[in-house]
Amino acid sequence: MSSEDIVLELQKREVIGKGLAKIRKDGFIPAVIHDHGKPSIIVMGVYSDIAKAFKVAGKHHPVQLNIDGKHETVIIKEVDISPVKNLIDHIVFQAIRQDEKVTTEVPILMTGDSPAQKLGLLLIPHLDTIEIEALPKNLPDSLTLDISSLAEIGDKLTVENIVVPAGVTIITEPDILIVAVEETKAQLSEETAAEEEAVAEAEAENAEKSTETA
């Protein structure tokens, strides 16, 4: 886990429902904090501060919240993005404890040099995040996947190929595909053209033989 401390100032809010539009217009993001079966706390924070915290923390890095003088350690659980403006509309925090494991998502980073890429083949990603479980102190900022074994069409790597650091358990099913080697569109076009040419030649030969027989 990164050693960087992410601190976010929030304040409690009373406004809900239709009143949230004005909060957003004033430059704030409405949010809620869930805490182990306790009543949820509804809060809000400055848009730029929350957006910056989300960019750094993602859904895997603990965030220290200061709420009207009280402190809470959380992770970001859910983020609603406006499909029209592509801005954060709402955010959900989950309170965490240092002695309890957390289930969350972390990004997958591909490392190494793939022989397939050097041959001009395509590496098609199928999964970019993975669900894990760990104590807050063991939460990694990402998990790495070595792609140096990908050499030819059909080669692939799945979740089980990820090397996991101590204290981290992967929840995602091990046979889920992460990345696979495929042909480029140009290569597929060349193969299609070659196949069509072979079919045409075979048809021409058959027609010639039929003529000779007749």
GIQUIQUI-V109946 format. One record per pair of residues at least 4 apart in sequence whose C-alpha atoms are under 8 Angstrom apart, sorted by the first residue. I is the first residue (numbers start at 1). J is the second residue. Records with the same first field share a line. If there is no record, write none. Layout:
I: J ; J
//
This chain:
1: 61 ; 137 ; 138 ; 139 ; 140 ; 141
2: 61 ; 140 ; 141
5: 63 ; 64
6: 53 ; 57 ; 62 ; 63 ; 64
7: 53 ; 63 ; 64 ; 65 ; 66
8: 49 ; 50 ; 53 ; 63 ; 64 ; 65 ; 66
9: 45 ; 65 ; 66 ; 67
10: 43 ; 44 ; 45 ; 46 ; 65 ; 66 ; 67 ; 68
11: 43 ; 44 ; 45 ; 67 ; 68
12: 41 ; 42 ; 43 ; 44 ; 67 ; 68
13: 42 ; 43 ; 44
14: 42
15: 19 ; 20
16: 20
19: 23
20: 24 ; 30
21: 25
22: 26
23: 27 ; 28 ; 29 ; 30
24: 28 ; 29 ; 30 ; 89
27: 46 ; 47
28: 44 ; 45 ; 46 ; 47
29: 44 ; 45 ; 46 ; 47 ; 50 ; 88 ; 89 ; 90 ; 91
30: 42 ; 43 ; 44 ; 45 ; 89 ; 90 ; 91
31: 42 ; 43 ; 44 ; 45 ; 90 ; 91 ; 92 ; 93
32: 40 ; 41 ; 42 ; 43 ; 44 ; 91 ; 92 ; 93
33: 40 ; 41 ; 42 ; 43 ; 92 ; 93 ; 94 ; 95
34: 38 ; 39 ; 40 ; 41 ; 92 ; 93 ; 94 ; 95
35: 39 ; 40 ; 94 ; 95 ; 96
36: 95
45: 49 ; 50
46: 50
47: 51
48: 52
49: 53
50: 54
51: 55 ; 88
52: 56
53: 57 ; 58 ; 63
54: 58 ; 59 ; 76
56: 61
57: 61 ; 62 ; 63 ; 76
58: 76 ; 106
59: 75 ; 76 ; 77 ; 78 ; 104 ; 105 ; 106
60: 75 ; 76 ; 104 ; 105 ; 106 ; 139 ; 140 ; 141
61: 75 ; 139 ; 140 ; 141
62: 73 ; 74 ; 75 ; 76 ; 136
63: 73 ; 74 ; 75 ; 76
64: 71 ; 72 ; 73 ; 74
65: 71 ; 72 ; 73 ; 74
66: 70 ; 71 ; 72
67: 71 ; 72
72: 95
73: 95 ; 96 ; 97
74: 93 ; 94 ; 95 ; 96
75: 93 ; 94 ; 95 ; 96
76: 91 ; 92 ; 93 ; 94
77: 91 ; 92 ; 93 ; 94 ; 104
78: 91 ; 92 ; 93
79: 88 ; 89 ; 90 ; 91 ; 92
80: 88 ; 89 ; 90 ; 91
81: 86 ; 87 ; 88 ; 89 ; 90
82: 86 ; 87 ; 88 ; 89
83: 87
96: 100 ; 102 ; 136
97: 101 ; 136
98: 135 ; 136 ; 137
99: 135 ; 136
100: 135 ; 136
101: 133 ; 134 ; 135 ; 136
102: 133 ; 134 ; 135 ; 136
103: 131 ; 132 ; 133 ; 134
104: 131 ; 132 ; 133
105: 129 ; 130 ; 131 ; 132
106: 129 ; 130 ; 131 ; 132 ; 140 ; 141 ; 142 ; 143
107: 128 ; 129 ; 130 ; 141 ; 142 ; 143
108: 127 ; 128 ; 129 ; 130 ; 142 ; 143 ; 144 ; 145
109: 128 ; 142 ; 143 ; 144 ; 145
110: 144 ; 145 ; 146 ; 147
111: 144 ; 145 ; 146 ; 147 ; 148
112: 146 ; 147 ; 148
113: 117 ; 147 ; 148
114: 118 ; 147 ; 148 ; 149 ; 150 ; 151
115: 119 ; 148 ; 149 ; 150 ; 151 ; 152
116: 120 ; 121 ; 122 ; 123 ; 150 ; 151 ; 152 ; 153 ; 181
117: 121 ; 122 ; 123 ; 151
120: 184
121: 152 ; 153 ; 181 ; 182 ; 183 ; 184
122: 181 ; 182 ; 183 ; 184
123: 179 ; 180 ; 181 ; 182
124: 179 ; 180 ; 181 ; 182
125: 178 ; 179 ; 180
126: 177 ; 178 ; 179 ; 180
127: 177 ; 178 ; 179
128: 178
130: 170 ; 171 ; 172
131: 170 ; 171 ; 172
132: 168 ; 169 ; 170 ; 171 ; 172
133: 139 ; 168 ; 169 ; 170 ; 171
134: 138 ; 139 ; 167 ; 168 ; 169
135: 139 ; 167 ; 168
138: 166 ; 167 ; 168
139: 168
143: 162 ; 163 ; 164
144: 162 ; 163
145: 161 ; 162 ; 163
146: 162
147: 157
150: 155 ; 156 ; 180 ; 181
151: 155 ; 181
152: 181
153: 181 ; 182 ; 183
154: 180 ; 181 ; 182
155: 180 ; 181
156: 177 ; 178 ; 179 ; 180 ; 181
157: 161 ; 177 ; 178 ; 179 ; 180
158: 162 ; 174 ; 175 ; 176 ; 177 ; 178 ; 179
159: 172 ; 173 ; 174 ; 175 ; 176 ; 177 ; 178
160: 174 ; 175
164: 168 ; 169 ; 170
172: 176
183: 187 ; 188
184: 188
185: 189
186: 190
187: 191
188: 192
189: 193
190: 194
191: 195
192: 196
193: 197
194: 198
195: 199
196: 200
197: 201
198: 202
199: 203
200: 204
201: 205
202: 206
203: 207
204: 208
205: 209
206: 210
207: 211
208: 212
209: 213
210: 214
//
